[in-house]
Every structure is written in structure tokens, then in C-alpha cells.
Amino acid sequence: MENDKFSTLKKEVQEIIDLIVSKQNKEANNKLVEVSEMLDELLDFSDDDEDLMEISHYQVLLNQLHQKINTPVEGISDNEDRF
């Protein structure tokens, strides 16, 4: 069962990455919020050290994806491609 939780989480994170690559930042940000809530729920109900370590890895990844989505690139206007 635990594996299913992290498998689903992995799939959802991959969807965020795919949205970023296809330059759909608004949709990626919405998905990121949804996945963050799922991760918070997992954190609330986990007490196993291995699960907590895995959750922390996803937290770091989601933070990095959030920065990627929301950090403008210098010298490029909002109408131009960022990636």
C-alpha cells in the first residue's frame, strides 16, 4: 500500500514536469498545489522514518519545481519562451 502512495506521487510529479516542459506554467502550478496538498496529507499520517525521508525528498523536488515555474528568466519578456 505504501508503494502505491509513492507511485501515485511520482506519477503526479512527472505530470508537473511534463507541463513545465510544454510551457503550461499555470497548469503546472495548479498541479503543484494539488500534489503539495497530497504530500502534506502523507506527512500528517506517516510515522515511519523511511516514509518521512521519501516525503522530504519530494518536498525538496516540489520546491525546486515551484521555483522553476515562478522564477522569470532575465532578458525574456512574459510573451517569449522561457525554456
CYANA upper distance limits for C-alpha pairs under 8 A (distance plus 0.5 A):
  1 MET  CA      5 LYS  CA      7.23
  2 GLU  CA      6 PHE  CA      7.13
  3 ASN  CA      7 SER  CA      6.43
  4 ASP  CA      8 THR  CA      6.54
  5 LYS  CA      9 LEU  CA      6.71
  6 PHE  CA     10 LYS  CA      6.45
  7 SER  CA     11 LYS  CA      6.74
  8 THR  CA     12 GLU  CA      6.70
  9 LEU  CA     13 VAL  CA      6.68
  9 LEU  CA     35 VAL  CA      7.74
  9 LEU  CA     38 MET  CA      8.48
  9 LEU  CA     39 LEU  CA      8.33
 10 LYS  CA     14 GLN  CA      6.72
 11 LYS  CA     15 GLU  CA      6.90
 12 GLU  CA     16 ILE  CA      7.06
 12 GLU  CA     31 LYS  CA      8.36
 12 GLU  CA     35 VAL  CA      7.25
 13 VAL  CA     17 ILE  CA      6.90
 13 VAL  CA     32 LEU  CA      8.18
 13 VAL  CA     35 VAL  CA      7.82
 13 VAL  CA     62 LEU  CA      8.35
 14 GLN  CA     18 ASP  CA      6.63
 15 GLU  CA     19 LEU  CA      6.66
 15 GLU  CA     28 ALA  CA      8.42
 15 GLU  CA     31 LYS  CA      8.46
 16 ILE  CA     20 ILE  CA      6.77
 16 ILE  CA     28 ALA  CA      5.54
 16 ILE  CA     29 ASN  CA      8.26
 16 ILE  CA     31 LYS  CA      6.74
 16 ILE  CA     32 LEU  CA      6.98
 17 ILE  CA     21 VAL  CA      6.71
 17 ILE  CA     28 ALA  CA      8.06
 17 ILE  CA     65 LEU  CA      8.20
 18 ASP  CA     22 SER  CA      6.71
 19 LEU  CA     23 LYS  CA      6.70
 19 LEU  CA     24 GLN  CA      5.66
 19 LEU  CA     25 ASN  CA      7.22
 19 LEU  CA     27 GLU  CA      7.35
 19 LEU  CA     28 ALA  CA      5.76
 20 ILE  CA     24 GLN  CA      6.22
 20 ILE  CA     25 ASN  CA      6.20
 20 ILE  CA     28 ALA  CA      6.53
 20 ILE  CA     69 ILE  CA      7.45
 21 VAL  CA     83 PHE  CA      7.83
 23 LYS  CA     81 ASP  CA      8.30
 23 LYS  CA     82 ARG  CA      8.38
 23 LYS  CA     83 PHE  CA      7.93
 24 GLN  CA     28 ALA  CA      6.60
 25 ASN  CA     29 ASN  CA      6.47
 25 ASN  CA     69 ILE  CA      6.38
 26 LYS  CA     30 ASN  CA      6.78
 27 GLU  CA     31 LYS  CA      6.66
 28 ALA  CA     32 LEU  CA      6.52
 28 ALA  CA     69 ILE  CA      7.95
 29 ASN  CA     33 VAL  CA      6.82
 29 ASN  CA     66 HIS  CA      7.66
 29 ASN  CA     69 ILE  CA      7.35
 30 ASN  CA     34 GLU  CA      6.94
 31 LYS  CA     35 VAL  CA      6.65
 32 LEU  CA     36 SER  CA      6.47
 32 LEU  CA     62 LEU  CA      7.59
 32 LEU  CA     66 HIS  CA      7.86
 33 VAL  CA     37 GLU  CA      6.80
 34 GLU  CA     38 MET  CA      6.95
 35 VAL  CA     39 LEU  CA      6.61
 36 SER  CA     40 ASP  CA      6.63
 36 SER  CA     59 GLN  CA      8.33
 36 SER  CA     62 LEU  CA      7.87
 37 GLU  CA     41 GLU  CA      6.76
 38 MET  CA     42 LEU  CA      6.84
 39 LEU  CA     43 LEU  CA      6.66
 39 LEU  CA     55 ILE  CA      7.45
 39 LEU  CA     58 TYR  CA      8.36
 39 LEU  CA     59 GLN  CA      8.16
 40 ASP  CA     44 ASP  CA      6.68
 41 GLU  CA     45 PHE  CA      7.04
 42 LEU  CA     46 SER  CA      6.52
 42 LEU  CA     55 ILE  CA      8.20
 43 LEU  CA     52 LEU  CA      7.45
 43 LEU  CA     55 ILE  CA      7.38
 46 SER  CA     51 ASP  CA      7.14
 46 SER  CA     52 LEU  CA      7.21
 47 ASP  CA     51 ASP  CA      7.88
 47 ASP  CA     52 LEU  CA      7.47
 48 ASP  CA     52 LEU  CA      6.75
 49 ASP  CA     53 MET  CA      6.69
 50 GLU  CA     54 GLU  CA      6.77
 51 ASP  CA     55 ILE  CA      6.57
 52 LEU  CA     56 SER  CA      6.62
 53 MET  CA     57 HIS  CA      6.91
 54 GLU  CA     58 TYR  CA      7.05
 55 ILE  CA     59 GLN  CA      6.72
 56 SER  CA     60 VAL  CA      6.82
 57 HIS  CA     61 LEU  CA      6.81
 58 TYR  CA     62 LEU  CA      6.50
 59 GLN  CA     63 ASN  CA      6.68
 60 VAL  CA     64 GLN  CA      6.80
 61 LEU  CA     65 LEU  CA      6.69
 62 LEU  CA     66 HIS  CA      6.51
 63 ASN  CA     67 GLN  CA      6.81
 64 GLN  CA     68 LYS  CA      6.74
 65 LEU  CA     69 ILE  CA      6.64
 66 HIS  CA     70 ASN  CA      6.59
 67 GLN  CA     71 THR  CA      6.04
 72 PRO  CA     76 ILE  CA      8.30
 72 PRO  CA     82 ARG  CA      8.13
 73 VAL  CA     82 ARG  CA      6.88
 76 ILE  CA     80 GLU  CA      6.57
 76 ILE  CA     81 ASP  CA      7.99
 76 ILE  CA     82 ARG  CA      7.45
